[in-house]
Amino acid sequence: MSLLHLFLLAVIQGVTEFLPISSSAHLILFPQITGAQDQGQAIDVAVHIGTLGAVILYFWSDVREGLAGIPDMLRGRLDRPGARLAFLLVVATVPVILFGLALKLTGLDEAMRSAKVIGWTMLGFGLVLWWADRAPRATLSAPEWSLRHAVIMGLWQAVALIPGTSRSGATITSALFLGYTRRDAAKLSMLMSIPTIIASGAYLSIEVVATADMAAARDGAIAAGLSFVAALAALSLMMRLLRSVSYTPYVIYRVILGIGLLVWAYS
């Protein structure tokens, strides 16, 4: 695979993974629109590892607290902040794992990889994000995350397995509806991405290991590094912009892309 191809895929994944515009949709659409070679699962795993590294680095203090709280969580001491965070992240990840397995076993995951599905979800969930962002100003912060909210946000994250929905978009939307501020909604969404990316990456890795070779390992390492840089830049920019800018620019992008895809798919 050429360096340019790897660069484009890494940038697409890195930039779109944490923005509420659906990374899976952009990765699916890239070969369909450009006619380029499908990148395959090995590259998918690599770019996900890159984005995982970016979010861990950006939220390292929270990640460190959650990791330190795992022993307490296993002992049932959920009154401690680290243990509670670790527990809520586990709870929020369960729905997406179960729904993902159901889609894989039924074959619906492949059936939904179409421009029509992506167009409708891009448009529909973009408008839902706009509605949530226009709700009365929120007051909740990330430390107030509760078990009920973790379950609700986890269910929204599971729905985001439908291409075009956007994992970050769905979880941010649900957090806004629950009353969290824009920045804290984004922060919870990003923290939820860590166990989700680990789970999806581990699953894909099982299928990739048997066919891996040196060329694939080299391409994967390049893609992971580029994706890490792109994801870290996109995440840093979005979190800074949320101090003064709403989610409207992302909604506008989703609506335009969704309408464009529907026109293209039905013409």
C-alpha positions as a Python dict, from the first residue, in 0.01 Angstrom:
ca = {
    (1, 'M'): (0, 0, 0),
    (2, 'S'): (141, 340, -96),
    (3, 'L'): (248, 594, 164),
    (4, 'L'): (-10, 842, 30),
    (5, 'H'): (-288, 586, 71),
    (6, 'L'): (-179, 510, 428),
    (7, 'F'): (-154, 881, 503),
    (8, 'L'): (-507, 952, 378),
    (9, 'L'): (-657, 660, 572),
    (10, 'A'): (-473, 756, 890),
    (11, 'V'): (-581, 1119, 866),
    (12, 'I'): (-942, 1021, 794),
    (13, 'Q'): (-953, 789, 1095),
    (14, 'G'): (-752, 1016, 1322),
    (15, 'V'): (-956, 1328, 1251),
    (16, 'T'): (-1302, 1168, 1242),
    (17, 'E'): (-1275, 921, 1534),
    (18, 'F'): (-1333, 1185, 1800),
    (19, 'L'): (-1532, 1441, 1602),
    (20, 'P'): (-1908, 1371, 1590),
    (21, 'I'): (-1904, 1294, 1215),
    (22, 'S'): (-1849, 913, 1208),
    (23, 'S'): (-1506, 767, 1136),
    (24, 'S'): (-1650, 433, 1017),
    (25, 'A'): (-1863, 610, 756),
    (26, 'H'): (-1563, 797, 616),
    (27, 'L'): (-1349, 481, 603),
    (28, 'I'): (-1629, 295, 424),
    (29, 'L'): (-1693, 578, 179),
    (30, 'F'): (-1328, 643, 94),
    (31, 'P'): (-1277, 338, -134),
    (32, 'Q'): (-1633, 364, -271),
    (33, 'I'): (-1593, 725, -380),
    (34, 'T'): (-1227, 719, -488),
    (35, 'G'): (-1212, 367, -629),
    (36, 'A'): (-905, 302, -412),
    (37, 'Q'): (-816, -40, -275),
    (38, 'D'): (-1002, -137, 42),
    (39, 'Q'): (-754, -102, 329),
    (40, 'G'): (-843, -431, 497),
    (41, 'Q'): (-874, -518, 864),
    (42, 'A'): (-501, -495, 943),
    (43, 'I'): (-498, -123, 866),
    (44, 'D'): (-829, -78, 1051),
    (45, 'V'): (-665, -224, 1362),
    (46, 'A'): (-357, -6, 1318),
    (47, 'V'): (-541, 325, 1285),
    (48, 'H'): (-759, 237, 1583),
    (49, 'I'): (-446, 175, 1790),
    (50, 'G'): (-322, 518, 1686),
    (51, 'T'): (-641, 693, 1796),
    (52, 'L'): (-643, 492, 2119),
    (53, 'G'): (-296, 622, 2201),
    (54, 'A'): (-408, 978, 2133),
    (55, 'V'): (-707, 974, 2367),
    (56, 'I'): (-509, 800, 2643),
    (57, 'L'): (-236, 1063, 2622),
    (58, 'Y'): (-480, 1357, 2614),
    (59, 'F'): (-683, 1234, 2913),
    (60, 'W'): (-392, 1066, 3091),
    (61, 'S'): (-480, 1196, 3439),
    (62, 'D'): (-831, 1045, 3415),
    (63, 'V'): (-699, 725, 3257),
    (64, 'R'): (-439, 689, 3534),
    (65, 'E'): (-709, 739, 3799),
    (66, 'G'): (-929, 474, 3636),
    (67, 'L'): (-645, 225, 3604),
    (68, 'A'): (-544, 279, 3967),
    (69, 'G'): (-906, 221, 4069),
    (70, 'I'): (-940, -121, 3902),
    (71, 'P'): (-822, -319, 4211),
    (72, 'D'): (-1074, -133, 4428),
    (73, 'M'): (-1346, -191, 4167),
    (74, 'L'): (-1275, -566, 4170),
    (75, 'R'): (-1309, -560, 4550),
    (76, 'G'): (-1640, -374, 4522),
    (77, 'R'): (-1514, -48, 4672),
    (78, 'L'): (-1702, 177, 4430),
    (79, 'D'): (-1710, 471, 4670),
    (80, 'R'): (-1360, 566, 4552),
    (81, 'P'): (-1338, 795, 4242),
    (82, 'G'): (-1100, 576, 4042),
    (83, 'A'): (-1293, 258, 4108),
    (84, 'R'): (-1621, 428, 4023),
    (85, 'L'): (-1485, 563, 3695),
    (86, 'A'): (-1348, 221, 3597),
    (87, 'F'): (-1679, 53, 3685),
    (88, 'L'): (-1890, 302, 3491),
    (89, 'L'): (-1667, 267, 3184),
    (90, 'V'): (-1712, -110, 3197),
    (91, 'V'): (-2090, -71, 3228),
    (92, 'A'): (-2102, 172, 2936),
    (93, 'T'): (-1902, -68, 2718),
    (94, 'V'): (-2117, -380, 2767),
    (95, 'P'): (-2404, -273, 2531),
    (96, 'V'): (-2172, -201, 2237),
    (97, 'I'): (-1998, -539, 2275),
    (98, 'L'): (-2327, -729, 2286),
    (99, 'F'): (-2480, -533, 1997),
    (100, 'G'): (-2160, -569, 1795),
    (101, 'L'): (-2162, -946, 1837),
    (102, 'A'): (-2529, -958, 1736),
    (103, 'L'): (-2461, -759, 1418),
    (104, 'K'): (-2163, -980, 1332),
    (105, 'L'): (-2347, -1308, 1387),
    (106, 'T'): (-2649, -1197, 1181),
    (107, 'G'): (-2442, -1044, 901),
    (108, 'L'): (-2612, -708, 942),
    (109, 'D'): (-2278, -534, 993),
    (110, 'E'): (-2192, -590, 625),
    (111, 'A'): (-2546, -524, 503),
    (112, 'M'): (-2543, -175, 653),
    (113, 'R'): (-2219, -67, 482),
    (114, 'S'): (-2396, 130, 209),
    (115, 'A'): (-2411, 493, 102),
    (116, 'K'): (-2789, 498, 158),
    (117, 'V'): (-2762, 387, 520),
    (118, 'I'): (-2475, 626, 587),
    (119, 'G'): (-2659, 913, 419),
    (120, 'W'): (-2972, 869, 631),
    (121, 'T'): (-2785, 819, 961),
    (122, 'M'): (-2547, 1105, 888),
    (123, 'L'): (-2842, 1338, 826),
    (124, 'G'): (-3077, 1208, 1095),
    (125, 'F'): (-2834, 1184, 1384),
    (126, 'G'): (-2680, 1517, 1281),
    (127, 'L'): (-3016, 1683, 1337),
    (128, 'V'): (-3057, 1501, 1669),
    (129, 'L'): (-2717, 1635, 1778),
    (130, 'W'): (-2831, 1986, 1684),
    (131, 'W'): (-3151, 1938, 1887),
    (132, 'A'): (-2954, 1819, 2192),
    (133, 'D'): (-2707, 2106, 2163),
    (134, 'R'): (-2992, 2359, 2149),
    (135, 'A'): (-3147, 2227, 2471),
    (136, 'P'): (-3147, 2448, 2783),
    (137, 'R'): (-2792, 2508, 2901),
    (138, 'A'): (-2648, 2209, 3084),
    (139, 'T'): (-2489, 2213, 3430),
    (140, 'L'): (-2363, 1858, 3499),
    (141, 'S'): (-1990, 1781, 3498),
    (142, 'A'): (-1798, 1458, 3434),
    (143, 'P'): (-1745, 1375, 3807),
    (144, 'E'): (-2127, 1360, 3842),
    (145, 'W'): (-2150, 1068, 3597),
    (146, 'S'): (-2388, 810, 3741),
    (147, 'L'): (-2470, 444, 3681),
    (148, 'R'): (-2799, 537, 3512),
    (149, 'H'): (-2624, 780, 3282),
    (150, 'A'): (-2351, 527, 3200),
    (151, 'V'): (-2618, 274, 3094),
    (152, 'I'): (-2802, 529, 2880),
    (153, 'M'): (-2485, 654, 2712),
    (154, 'G'): (-2373, 294, 2661),
    (155, 'L'): (-2697, 216, 2476),
    (156, 'W'): (-2649, 521, 2253),
    (157, 'Q'): (-2293, 406, 2187),
    (158, 'A'): (-2425, 66, 2079),
    (159, 'V'): (-2663, 229, 1830),
    (160, 'A'): (-2360, 408, 1684),
    (161, 'L'): (-2241, 76, 1538),
    (162, 'I'): (-2477, 160, 1252),
    (163, 'P'): (-2243, 326, 997),
    (164, 'G'): (-2284, 701, 976),
    (165, 'T'): (-2423, 743, 1327),
    (166, 'S'): (-2085, 830, 1487),
    (167, 'R'): (-1979, 682, 1820),
    (168, 'S'): (-1866, 1017, 1956),
    (169, 'G'): (-2169, 1192, 1809),
    (170, 'A'): (-2414, 949, 1969),
    (171, 'T'): (-2251, 955, 2313),
    (172, 'I'): (-2209, 1334, 2310),
    (173, 'T'): (-2574, 1373, 2205),
    (174, 'S'): (-2694, 1149, 2488),
    (175, 'A'): (-2477, 1335, 2741),
    (176, 'L'): (-2616, 1670, 2626),
    (177, 'F'): (-2972, 1540, 2665),
    (178, 'L'): (-2881, 1419, 3015),
    (179, 'G'): (-2766, 1769, 3110),
    (180, 'Y'): (-2386, 1766, 3079),
    (181, 'T'): (-2192, 2066, 2955),
    (182, 'R'): (-2047, 2051, 2604),
    (183, 'R'): (-1690, 1995, 2723),
    (184, 'D'): (-1786, 1736, 2983),
    (185, 'A'): (-2012, 1556, 2735),
    (186, 'A'): (-1712, 1534, 2500),
    (187, 'K'): (-1481, 1424, 2782),
    (188, 'L'): (-1710, 1138, 2886),
    (189, 'S'): (-1748, 1036, 2522),
    (190, 'M'): (-1372, 1025, 2475),
    (191, 'L'): (-1316, 823, 2794),
    (192, 'M'): (-1585, 578, 2680),
    (193, 'S'): (-1396, 533, 2354),
    (194, 'I'): (-1096, 375, 2531),
    (195, 'P'): (-1247, 38, 2635),
    (196, 'T'): (-1459, 37, 2317),
    (197, 'I'): (-1157, 77, 2089),
    (198, 'I'): (-965, -183, 2292),
    (199, 'A'): (-1253, -430, 2254),
    (200, 'S'): (-1301, -372, 1880),
    (201, 'G'): (-927, -370, 1817),
    (202, 'A'): (-880, -697, 2005),
    (203, 'Y'): (-1159, -860, 1805),
    (204, 'L'): (-1019, -744, 1471),
    (205, 'S'): (-667, -846, 1575),
    (206, 'I'): (-778, -1207, 1619),
    (207, 'E'): (-880, -1218, 1252),
    (208, 'V'): (-569, -1032, 1135),
    (209, 'V'): (-297, -1229, 1316),
    (210, 'A'): (-336, -1539, 1101),
    (211, 'T'): (-270, -1349, 779),
    (212, 'A'): (-17, -1093, 901),
    (213, 'D'): (319, -1052, 725),
    (214, 'M'): (611, -810, 737),
    (215, 'A'): (463, -579, 473),
    (216, 'A'): (134, -559, 663),
    (217, 'A'): (320, -496, 990),
    (218, 'R'): (518, -213, 829),
    (219, 'D'): (208, -52, 679),
    (220, 'G'): (26, -92, 1010),
    (221, 'A'): (303, 77, 1207),
    (222, 'I'): (306, 372, 966),
    (223, 'A'): (-73, 403, 973),
    (224, 'A'): (-83, 384, 1354),
    (225, 'G'): (176, 660, 1391),
    (226, 'L'): (5, 892, 1144),
    (227, 'S'): (-336, 823, 1296),
    (228, 'F'): (-202, 903, 1643),
    (229, 'V'): (-77, 1245, 1532),
    (230, 'A'): (-396, 1329, 1342),
    (231, 'A'): (-622, 1214, 1629),
    (232, 'L'): (-429, 1407, 1892),
    (233, 'A'): (-446, 1726, 1684),
    (234, 'A'): (-819, 1686, 1613),
    (235, 'L'): (-900, 1605, 1976),
    (236, 'S'): (-699, 1899, 2109),
    (237, 'L'): (-863, 2138, 1863),
    (238, 'M'): (-1217, 2020, 1936),
    (239, 'M'): (-1176, 2043, 2314),
    (240, 'R'): (-1038, 2398, 2283),
    (241, 'L'): (-1313, 2509, 2046),
    (242, 'L'): (-1585, 2380, 2278),
    (243, 'R'): (-1502, 2656, 2524),
    (244, 'S'): (-1667, 2904, 2288),
    (245, 'V'): (-1815, 2716, 1989),
    (246, 'S'): (-2119, 2488, 1977),
    (247, 'Y'): (-2153, 2161, 1785),
    (248, 'T'): (-2329, 2344, 1500),
    (249, 'P'): (-2033, 2329, 1255),
    (250, 'Y'): (-2030, 1948, 1284),
    (251, 'V'): (-2408, 1938, 1236),
    (252, 'I'): (-2379, 2148, 920),
    (253, 'Y'): (-2109, 1916, 784),
    (254, 'R'): (-2320, 1607, 862),
    (255, 'V'): (-2631, 1750, 698),
    (256, 'I'): (-2445, 1852, 382),
    (257, 'L'): (-2266, 1516, 356),
    (258, 'G'): (-2584, 1323, 433),
    (259, 'I'): (-2788, 1501, 168),
    (260, 'G'): (-2505, 1465, -83),
    (261, 'L'): (-2480, 1090, -20),
    (262, 'L'): (-2856, 1041, -53),
    (263, 'V'): (-2863, 1230, -383),
    (264, 'W'): (-2570, 1021, -507),
    (265, 'A'): (-2714, 690, -379),
    (266, 'Y'): (-3062, 739, -523),
    (267, 'S'): (-2959, 892, -855),
}
